[in-house]
Amino acid sequence: RGPPRQAGKQASSGNMSTLPSSDVRPRYFPVPSPVFKLRFVSRKGAPHVLYCGGGGSSKSGVRNTVVLASLSSEGGEPKFETKASADTGDKLCVSVAADADVDLVAAGMHGGSVVVYGCTAQD
C-alpha cells in the first residue's frame, strides 16, 4: 500500500476528494434491476455507461440484462437513456467489458462462461 499520505499533500488520482466541489453533486438514475458491475465507456465520442445486473437464476421476475446507456445533458439536466440491452435469460452477468468502439460487449456470467454480443445501438 505504500507509506501513509502526509497532511497537505495532493491526493492521488482516483481519490474523489480531488474533484472540484461544484462538480460532485450526485445524480441518481433508476434502473429496473440490481446492478452488479458497471463501467464508463465512450461510444462515438459520447459518454456511456455499460452495466449488468438482474435477479439471478431465481424466478423473481427481475430480468438478467446487459445494458448500454447514454449520458447526456439537455437544458442543464442530466439524462440517462438506454440505447441497447441484451436479456441473458437465467444466467446472471457479473462482469462487463467492451472493445474501444463499443461494437463488441463481453459479459462474464456467474457459473463460468463468457458471452460476446455485437452492439448495434443507434446513437
Buried (B, 14 or more C-beta within 10 A) or exposed (E): EEEEEEEEEEEEEEEEEEEEEEEEEEEEEEBEBEEBBBEEBEBEEEEBBBBBBBBBEEEEEBBBBBBBBBBEEEEEEEEBEBBBBBEBEEBBBBBBBBEEEBEEBBBBBBEEEEBEBEBEBEE
